[in-house]
Amino acid sequence: MSRSDTLPLSLEAVKRHLSISHFFDDERLKLLTWTAIDFIENECNVAICNSVWQQSTPNLGTTCQPYTGRYHSRNNGIRLLHYPVLTLDHCYYWDSDNNPQEFNTDNLILLHDYRYPSFVQLKYGATQPVAFNRPDSFTLEYSVGYGEAEITVTGDEGTTVTSSLPAGLQHAVMMLVSELNENRESSVTGSIQAATQIGLNRLLAPYKMEGWQ
């Protein structure tokens, strides 16, 4: 897995939330922000930062059927473990002689379903290549994430700073950074104050996809 090293929230935004104006704690606040992001990403399997993941599987499942007015069954595809999925970049496999090859992703379809992980299936008419019998016969490489750093937008009404990160996740990161900053001993032992935990659970509930709880 590779992940962007750019924070999706600016240090200035974090300091405004904490009402901190000096620069003496900048490096520590960056570390706390990354800690908060790591916690939320692991809790929800959500990619707050842009990242690239690889996921291996013994086969590619069954072929998509022609569209009949009903959604394709998730049970026939390969569920991707992280979201939001931006692109399906590569599909590698080990051929019958156990040599590495690449399968054209044009033969695959990336499908999304509300509150369920995205999944990949063979397109209708596509043929799965003959692969060596091993647990990682096929490896899907895909890009996920809500975006990069905050951007400055200038328009007729002035200049604003915005982030592509949903408001709920932004607030969850800020809430957790505040908790880690105020309760440093508790943070070291991994304990989160009960009130903060309840608030976090409510904020993160919409981002916990079905099948992972």
TORTORKOL-857167 format. One record per atom (N, C-alpha, C, O): x, y, z. Coordinates in steps of 0.001 Angstrom, whole numbers, plus 524288, in hexadecimal, padded with zeros to 5 digits. Example, Ala and Ser with C-alpha at 12.3 -4.5 7.8 and 13.67 -1.06 7.14 Angstrom:
residues 2
833867E9C681E78 8300C7EE6C81E78 833907F31C81E78 8379C7F30982111 832327F73681BA8 835667FBDC81BE4 832648001E81EBE 834618047281F67 
***
This chain:
residues 213
803477FB5E80000 800008000080000 8036D804D880000 8074E80514802D6 80208808B27FCDA 804AC80DBE7FCF9 800A0811F67FE02 7FC50811CD7FBE3 80208815BA80146 7FE57819CE802AE 800D381F2280200 8058181FCD802DF 7FDAE822E680073 7FF8A8283D7FFF3 8017E82A3480538 7FF2B8290E80945 805C382D2880527 807CE82F5F80A03 805E8834F080AE2 8080D837C580E20 801DB83683807F9 7FF9583BB88088D 7FAB483B6B80BEE 7F71E8386E80AC4 7FA8D83E7981010 7F5F383E9281370 7F146840D081080 7F1D1844CC80DDE 7ECAF83E5B810E2 7E8098406080E3E 7E5BF84525810F7 7E27D847E580EBF 7E7758461F815C7 7E5F284ACE818B0 7EAE484DE0819DD 7EED284B9E81B77 7EABB852ED81918 7EF648560F819FD 7F0868568B81FD0 7ECFD856318230E 7F56E8575782115 7F6F68583A8267F 7F43685D0A828A8 7F2C985D2E82D3F 7F378860F98255D 7F0D0865BE82714 7EB3B86497828CD 7E95F866C982CA8 7E88786122825F0 7E32B85FC082763 7E30C85CE782CA1 7DF9585DD582FD5 7E6D08597782D7B 7E721856A783273 7E82385A74836EB 7E5B985A0A83B0E 7EBB285E268361A 7ECFC861EB83A34 7E86C8658D83B54 7E79C8671383FD0 7E570866F483755 7E0C986A2883842 7DCE08672D83B9F 7DA818696483F2B 7DC388623083A7F 7D88F85F0183D86 7DA3C85EAB8433A 7D6F185E94846BB 7DF5685E7C84428 7E16285E0084977 7E25F8634984C05 7E4038638885089 7E1608678484928 7E26786CDB84B14 7E82486D8384C97 7E96086FB5850B0 7EB9486B9C84946 7F13786C2384A0C 7F35986FC2845D7 7F27B86EE484130 7F622873D28477C 7F82B8779E843B7 7FE158775B8431B 800288793883F30 800DE87514846E7 80691874CF8468D 8083E870218433E 8050B86CDD841C1 80D5086FE084221 80F5686BCA83EB0 812AA867C38418C 814EB8644F83F14 812FF8682A846B7 8168C864C0849A1 814E385F038496E 8182E85B87849D4 80FE585E08848D3 80DF28589F848D9 80C81856A08436C 809C5852B2842F4 80E478593C83F61 80C9E857CF83A13 80DD08521C838C2 80A7084F56836C1 8128D8505D839DB 8140284B0283876 810DB8470A83B9E 80F48842FC83992 80FF5848398408D 80CDB844AA843C9 8073B8446E841E1 804D984041841ED 80510848DC84033 7FFB0848EE83E41 7FF3A845FA83915 7FB428437383813 8033B84649835D6 8033B8433083102 8031B83D5D83252 8003B83A5A82FEA 8064583BD28362E 8066983655837C9 8011B8349A839E3 7FF508304D838B5 7FE94837F583D03 7F970836A583F1A 7F5678363583ABF 7F1EC832E483AF5 7F5E08398B836D1 7F2328394E8326C 7F2D28343782F71 7EEF3831BE82E04 7F7B08329F82E7C 7F89082D9A82BDF 7F6A08291082F3A 7F48D8253D82D2D 7F74C8297B83461 7F56182567837E8 7EF74824F483794 7ED53820A583768 7ECCC829718377D 7E715829798370D 7E5558271E831DF 7E19A82415831B4 7E8058288482DA8 7E6AD8267282881 7E7728208582861 7E42681DAC82659 7EBD481EAE82A90 7ECD38190882AB9 7E8858163182DB2 7E6B48121282C04 7E6E48186483218 7E2CF815F183543 7DDC28156983226 7DB5D8113E83214 7DC22819A482F95 7D72E8199F82CB9 7D77B81613827F4 7D3C281344826C8 7DBE58162E82532 7DC72812C98209F 7DC2780D0B82233 7D9B7809E981F7C 7DE9980BA78268A 7DE6B8063882854 7D910804C282A6B 7D76280049829E4 7D65E8088282CCA 7D13A8077E82F0C 7CD238068882AD4 7C9AB8034582B7F 7CD898095C8267E 7C969809348227D 7CB27806E281D49 7C7F480634819C2 7D03F805A781CC3 7D2598040E817A8 7D18F8084281387 7D15C8071C80EDD 7D11E80D178153E 7D0748117A811B1 7D5CE813E2810B1 7D9158141881434 7D6AE815B280BEA 7DB9D8183580A8E 7DADB81E1C80AC2 7D8EE8207680708 7DC5B8207580F14 7DC048262280F83 7DFF5828A180BD2 7DEBC82C6580919 7E4A38268680BC2 7E8AD8286080823 7E8B6824F380344 7E74E8205B8037D 7EA4C8272C7FEF1 7EACD824157FA32 7EEEF81FD77FAFF 7F328820DE7FD0E 7EDAC81B217F95D 7F152816CC7FA03 7F05B812AF7F5D2 7EC51812AF7F335 7F41B80F3A7F53F 7F3C780AF07F177 7F445805D47F479 7F7D6805247F7A0 7F0A5802437F373 7F08D7FD3E7F628 7F0CE7F8C67F240 7EF287F9497EDC3 7F2EB7F45F7F40D 7F2C57EF857F114 7EFCF7EB717F43D 7F0707EB0C7F8FD 7EC9B7E8767F190 7E96E7E4717F41A 7E99B7DF7D7F0D1 7E8587DF957EC2D 7EB287DB2E7F338 7EBCF7D6477F05D 7E72A7D2AB7F123 7E47C7D2DB7F51F 7E6467CF607ED38 7E1E07CBC57ED45 7E33E7C7067E9E5 7E63A7C7957E62A 7E12A7C2657EB11 7E2647BDCA7E7E0 7DFD47BDD87E288 7E1A37BB247DEFD 7DB937C0EA7E1D7 7D8FB7C1467DCBD 7D5FB7C6677DC79 7D5AD7C9477E051 7D3C67C7887D7EF 7D0FB7CC717D719 7CB137CBDB7D784 7C82F7CF627D5FF 7C9457C77A7D98B 7C3A77C6C27DA26 7C1087C5877D4F8 7C38B7C3C97D141 7BBF97C6737D4C9 7B8F87C5417D013 7B8687CA087CC9A 7B9447CE737CE4C 7B6F57C9167C7C1 7B6477CD497C3F3 7B1227D0247C4DA 7AD2E7CDBE7C62D 7B13B7D5567C41D 7AC697D8657C460 7A88C7D6727C049 7AA187D50F7BBF3 7A3A47D6557C1A0 79F8E7D5077BDE6 79D8F7DA027BB50 79E3D7DE427BD76 79B1D7D9927B6BD 798F17DE3A7B439 795257E0F47B7E5 7925B7DE697BAE0 7950E7E6267B7AA 791B27E92F7BB29 78BFE7E7DD7BA28 78A277E8037B5B6 789367E6927BE5D 783BB7E5027BDD9 780217E8597C12A 77BA07E6EC7C20F 782167ECCA7C2FD 77EF27F01D7C659 77FF37EF277CC18 77DED7F1F97CF6C 783127EB2F7CD4D 7847C7EA127D2B3 78A577EADD7D367 78D6D7EA0A7CFCF 78BC27EC747D80A 7914B7ED7E7D90E 794617E8657D926 7926A7E4537DACC 7993C7E8B67D75A 79C987E4177D76E 79D667E2397DD09 79DDB7E56B7E099 79D937DD327DDD2 79E3A7DB067E30D 7A3C17DBEA7E50F 7A7917DAAE7E267 7A4277DE107E9C2 7A93F7DEDB7EC31 7ABE97D9AA7ED54 7B0B57D9607ED84 7A8CC7D58E7EE16 7AB057D0837EF99 7AE3F7CE097EB43 7B1517CA797EC42 7AD937CFE77E671 7B0607CD977E20B 7B55D7D0837E0A9 7B83E7CEE37DD2B 7B6677D4CD7E361 7BAFC7D7ED7E222 7BF007D7DE7E689 7BE4B7D5417EA83 7C32B7DAC37E5C0 7C7477DB567E9A3 7C6597E0757EC84 7C6C57E4A87EA36 7C5177E0237F180 7C4277E4D67F491 7C9597E7727F5E2 7CCEA7E4EE7F7E7 7C9BE7EC6F7F4BE 7CE717EF617F601 7CE087F14A7FBA4 7C9EB7F3237FD4F 7D2457F0D57FE85 7D2167F18D8042A 7D2897F732805E9 7D1E67F85680A89 7D3A07FAC08024E 7D43C8003C803C6 7D108803A480010 7CFF18021E7FBA2 7CF9080833801E7 7CC5480BC17FEC7 7CD8A8115F80065 7D008812298046E 7CBDD8154E7FD65 7C91F814FA7F863 7CCE8813A47F3FB 7D123815E47F396 7CB5280FF77F0B3 7CEA880E3E7EC67 7CE6B812427E801 7CA33813B37E635 7D2EE814057E653 7D34B817D17E210 7D401815187DCD1 7D12D8162D7D914 7D7C3811987DC94 7D8E880EE27D7AC 7DADE8095F7D8C9 7DD3D808517DCD6 7D9D1805ED7D51A 7DC34800B97D519 7E0D28010E7D163 7E018801927CCA9 7E58C800C37D376 7EA32802187D069 7ECB57FD6E7CDA7 7EE3A7FDD77C91C 7ED257F9107D055 7EFD57F48E7CE0D 7ED6D7EF7F7D010 7EB097EF567D43C 7EE1F7EB6B7CD01 7ECC17E6237CEB3 7F1487E2927CD22 7F2187E17E7C884 7F42D7E0C87D0FE 7F8997DD527D00A 7F6FE7D7AD7D134 7F38B7D6B67D469 7F9817D4047CE97 7F8697CE887CFBD 7FD2B7CB2E7CE82 800C57CCCC7CBC3 7FD0C7C6767D0A3 8011B7C2987CF96 7FEF17BEB67CB9F 7FB0B7BC167CCA6 801787BE5A7C71B 7FF6A7BAF87C300 800337B5347C45D 8023B7B3E97C887 7FE947B1CD7C0D8 7FEB17AC277C1E7 8042E7AA167C2E4 804D57A5E97C52F 8082B7AD067C128 80D987AB8B7C236 80FCF7AE597C6FB 8147F7AE1E7C808 80C597B1057C9DD 80DD37B3E67CE9B 8116F7B87E7CD68 814EE7B9C57D073 810837BAEF7C8EC 813597BFA57C772 80FC07C4637C7FE 80B177C3FD7C6DD 811D47C8E17C9B6 80E897CD817CA6E 80CB77CFC77C53A 80FCA7D0497C190 807BA7D1207C4F0 805637D3787C04B 801AD7D7CD7C206 800817D8577C6A8 7FFD57DAE37BE3A 7FBE77DEE37BF6D 7F7187DE107BC04 7F7817DD467B74B 7F28F7DE427BE7C 7ED867DD9E7BBDC 7EB3D7E30A7BB05 7EB027E6357BEA1 7E98E7E4147B636 7E78D7E9477B4E4 7E2AC7EA867B819 7DEE87E7897B80C 7E2BB7EEE87BADD 7DE397F05D7BE17 7D9777F1D87BAD2 7D5327F2747BCF4 7DA1E7F26D7B5B0 7D5907F34D7B24E 7D1EA7EE977B26A 7CD597EF037B0F7 7D3EA7EA207B420 7D0B17E5697B487 7CDAA7E51F7B9AD 7CAAA7E1787BA91 7CE7D7E8FF7BD07 7CC097E9077C230 7C8737EDB87C2BE 7C92A7F1B17C022 7C4A27ED3B7C61E 7C1187F1927C72D 7C1277F2B17CD07 7C0D27EF247D041 7C1957F7B47CE4E 7C1977F9747D3BD 7BC207FB5B7D517 7BA177FEEF7D29A 7B9C77F8FA7D901 7B4637FA2C7DA70 7B4287FC5B7DFF4 7B71E7FAC37E364 7B096800077E0BB 7AFF08027E7E5D4 7AA63801867E7BC 7A6B58014E7E4A6 7A9DB800F57ECD4 7A4BE7FFFC7EF23 7A46A803007F43B 7A813802E87F758 7A013805AD7F51C 79F6F808F37F9B9 7A020805C47FEB7 79DA3801B67FF6D 7A390807AB8022D 7A4A9805568074B 7A7007FFD9806F3 7A71D7FCFF80AD2 7A8D67FE6B80262 7ABB47F989801DC 7B0E67FAC17FF30 7B1507FEA37FC61 7B4DB7F77B80008 7B9CB7F85C7FD55 7B91E7F8007F768 7B5B37F53C7F576 7BC6D7FAD67F49C 7BC8E7FA357EEEE 7BE757F4B17EDB1 7C1217F23E7F0DA 7BD107F2CD7E922 7BED27ED957E7AD 7BFFD7ED537E1DE 7BE337F0907DECD 7C3027E96D7E074 7C4EF7E8C07DB20 7C2F27E3967D8FF 7C3027DF9D7DBB4 7C1297E3AD7D414 7BFA07DEE27D166 7C1C57DEE97CBD8 7C3087E2FF7C9A4 7C2227DA347C9A8 7C3587D9C37C419 7BEDC7DC0C7C0EE 7BA4D7DB1B7C224 7C01F7DF057BCEA 7BC0D7E1097B97B 7B96C7DC907B687 7BBB17D8667B5BA 7B4A77DD8B7B4F9 7B1CC7D9A57B1EA 7B4CD7D88F7ACDF 7B61D7DC2F7AA00 7B5DD7D3AC7ABCE 7B8B87D2287A71E 7BE8E7D19F7A7E8 7C1417CF787A48E 7C0957D3907AC57 7C6327D3277AD5B 7C7867CDBA7AF75 7C4517CB327B1FE 7CC377CC067AE61 7CDFD7C6DB7B019 7D2647C7727B408 7D6347CA377B317 7D1D37C4D77B862 7D5DF7C4F97BC65 7DA987C1D97BA8A 7D9F97BD687B8CE 7DF497C40D7BADC 7E3DD7C11E7B91B 7E4EE7BC717BCA1 7E3977BC747C140 7E7597B87A7BA62 7E8C47B3D77BD6C 7ED4D7B54A7C0FE 7F1647B7127BF33 7EC867B4827C60B 7F0717B6237C9DD 7F2767B1777CCF0 7EFDC7AD727CD65 7F7217B2197CF03 7F9767AE1B7D25C 7F6407ADB47D762 7F4497B1A17D959 7F5BD7A8FB7D96F 7F2927A81B7DE1E 7F58E7A9D27E2FE 7F8E17A6FB7E4FF 7F44C7AE867E4DB 7F6C07B0A37E987 7F3067B49E7EBFB 7EFAC7B6B47E93C 7F37E7B5B97F101 7EFC87B9427F395 7EFC17BEBD7F153 7EBCE7C17A7F190 7F42C7C0547EF22 7F4977C5977ECED 7F51E7C55F7E6FC 7F8417C8357E4B1 7F20F7C2027E488 7F2627C1767DED3 7F19B7C6AF7DC18 7F4367C7D97D83A 7EDF77C9DC7DE27 7ECDC7CEFC7DBE1 7EDAB7D3307E009 7EC6A7D2667E49C 7EFC27D7A07DE68 7F0717DC107E1EF 7EE3B7E0EF7DF60 7EFF07E2837DB2B 7EA6F7E3487E1F3 7E80B7E81C7E012 7EAB87ECBC7E2B2 7EB707ECCF7E773 7EC2B7F08E7DF8E 7EE757F55D7E1A4 7EAB87F9D77E083 7E9397FAB07DC06 7E9387FCB37E48C 7E556800D57E3D9 7E6A0805967E734 7E93E805307EB38 7E4B680A177E572 7E5A080F0C7E825 7E0BB810AC7EB15 7DC61810407E913 7E17F812837EFD0 7DD1E814347F314 7DE78819697F59D 7E2FF81B097F5A0 7DA8B81C007F7C0 7DB91820BC7FAC5 7D7CC825237F997 7D56F825667F569 7D74F828957FD6A 7D3DB82D177FCD3 7D6A2831D97FA97 7D412835A37F91D 7DBCA831BC7FA51 7DE5B836357F7F6 7E356837B07FAB8 7E50B8352B7FE71 7E59683BD57F8C6 7EA8A83DAF7FAD6 7E9AF8423B7FE9A 7E5B18427E80144 7ED65845BC7FEC9 7ED3684A098027C 7E8D584DD28012A 7E69684DB17FCEA 7E7AE85137804F5 7E3D68554B803FF 7E59C858A87FF65 7EA478596B7FE85 7E1D185AA17FC80 7E30085DF57F809 7E0838634B7F8D5 7DC7E863C87FB6E 7E2EC867407F696 7E0E586C907F6E7 7DDF586DCE7F1EC 7E00D86D447EDA0 7D92586F737F27F 7D5D2870B07EE0C 7D49C876807EE25 7D2B8878887F213 7D5AD8792A7E9E1 7D49C87EC07E979 7D04C87FA77E582 7D0A087DDA7E110 7CC3E882767E725 7C7D38838E7E3B3 7C5D18890C7E47C 7C87388C567E6CE 7C11D88A077E288 7BED788F3E7E2DE 7BDE5890EC7E881 7BDEB895937E9B9 7BD0F88D137EBF0 7BBD688E587F160 7C0A088E197F4E8 7C01F88E157F9B0 7C53F88DE87F293 7C9FE88DE47F5AF 7CCCB888B17F57C 7CBC4885707F218 7D054887F37F924 7D3978834A7F954 7D1FD87FD57FDE7 7D16D881B28024D 7D14387AD77FCDC 7CFEC8771D800F7 7D3958726D800A0 7D5C3871407FC81 7D43286FCE80504 7D75B86B1080542 7D3AE8667A8061D 7D07586692809AF 7D42786280802E0 7D08485E1F80336 7D376858F280320 7D7FA858B98017D 7D0EA854D9804E1 7D32384F98804DE 7CF3784BE68026A 7CA7F84C9A80304 7D125847F17FFA2 7CDAA844117FD4A 7CC0483FEC80140 7C8D483C888000C 7CE2E84033805F2 7CCC783C8580A14 7C75883DD380C29 7C6538425780D75 7C3CC839F580C83 7BE8883B0480E81 7BEB083D8C813E7 7C23683C8E81705 7BAC7840D7814ED 7BAAE843CF819D1 7BAD88404381E99 7BD768417F82271 7B80E83BD681E62 7B8008384A822D8 7BD5E8362A82425 7BEC9835C4828B9 7C060834CD82026 7C5A6832CD8210C 7C95283724822CB 7CCBE836458260E 7C89D83BDE8209D 7CBC28404782268 7CAFE841218283D 7CEC1841B882B2C 7C6078412E829E2 7C4E38423382F62 7C6D783DC3832D5 7C8A783EB48372F 7C67E838F3830F2 7C86D8347D833F7 7CE50834E8834D3 7D03A833DD8391D 7D12D8366F830C4 7D6D58372983152 7D7F783B6983550 7DB3883AB2838C8 7D54483FDC834D4 7D6188443483872 7D4CF8429F83E10 7D7AE843F1841B0 7D07E83FCD83EC4 7CEE583E25843FF 7D2FC83A9B84671 7D43E83B2284B0E 7D50B837088435F 7D8E8833618456E 7DE168361C84683 7E0AC834E684A61 7DFA4839C38432B 7E46B83CC684425 7E3E283FD58493A 7E78A8400A84C57 7DF578423284A10 7DE658452284EE0 7DECD8419C853A8 7E117843198579D 7DC8D83CE685344 7DCD58392185795 7E2788378B858A9 7E41E8375F85D2D 7E5668366585495 7EAD7834CD8553A 7EE27839388576B 7F1C88384B85A6F 7ECE883E02855E8 7EFDC8428B857B7 7EEC3843C085D75 7F2508452D8605E 7E9E48432D85F11 7E8608449486467 7E9898404086852 7EA938416086CE1 7E96183B6B866AD 7EA16836FC86A3D 7EEB1833B38686B 7EE0B82F6586662 7F344835CC86930 7F7E883360866E2 7F93F82E2686966 7FAEE82A8F866AE 7F88D82DA386E7E 7F9AC828A287104 7F5CA8247B86F46 7F74F8201286E1B 7F0C2825DE86F17 7ECCB8222486D4F 7EDCC82093867B2 7ED0281C118663A 7EF8D824508648D 7F07E8232585F0E 7F4D881F2585E73 7F4AC81BD285AFA 7F8C781F7E861E2 7FD2781BE186188 7FB588164A8627E 7FD34812AA85FF0 7F7B38159186632 7F5DC8105086770 7F17880E8D863E1 7EF9F80A2286454 7EFC2811F586052 7EBBA8107B85C93 7E6378114985E89 7E28280F8B85C03 7E58D813E1862F6 7E055814C286521 7DE18819DE86318 7E0CD81DD7862F8 7D92F819C886184 7D68781E7785FAF 7D22081FAC86376 7CF4481C2986515 7D1908249D864DF 7CD6F8262B86873 7C826824648665F 7C7328246B861A8 7C4AE822D286A07 7BFA48209086883 7BC7A8243D8651E 7BA3F8229486131 7BC3D8294186692 7B92182D018638A 7BB4582D9385E05 7B85082DE585A3E 7C07882DB185D9A 7C2E482E1485871 7C1C08293385540 7C0B48298A85091 7C1F3824A4857C7 7C0F681FBD85501 7BB6C81F90852DF 7BA9081DD484E79 7B7A28215D855FE 7B2358217585430 7B1A88251384F82 7AF20823BC84BA5 7B40C829AB84FE1 7B3D082D5884B80 7B65D82B30846A2 7B45382BCE84252 7BADD828A28474F 7BD8C82646842DC 7BA40822038405C 7B9DA821B283B94 7B7E781EC28439B 7B4A981A8784184 7B04181CA883E25 7AF0B81A7983A09 7ADDF820E883FDF 7A9968233583CE5 7AB8482591837CA 7A8F782517833BE 7B0048281A83802 7B22682A7D83347 7B3EC8265F82F56 7B3558271682A9E 7B6148221883149 7B84F81E2482DCB 7B45E81A1A82BF3 7B567817388283E 7AFD9819DF82E82 7ABF1815E982D17 7AA9C815E082747 7AA47811A782502 7A9D281A70824B7 7A87C81A5481F22 7ACE88186081BA7 7AC048170A8171F 7B1AC8183481DBE 7B62D816B681A90 7B7F28111D81B93 7BBD080F5A81954 7B52080E4D81EF5 7B654808C881FD8 7B3068058E81C20 7AE478052181CC2 7B5958034E81843 7B2C78007C81439 7B0DD7FB398163A 7B34C7F8D48199D 7AC7A7F97881417 7AA457F46E8159E 7AE277F00C81473 7B0DC7F0178107A 7AE557EC4381808 7B1C37E7C881733 7B6DA7E81A81A22 7B9CF7E45081A40 7B7F87ECA581C92 7BCDE7ED2C81F71 7BC1C7ED6C8254D 7BFE47ECDB82838 7B7387EE468272B 7B65A7EEC082CC2 7B6B57E96A82F55 7B6157E8FC83415 
***
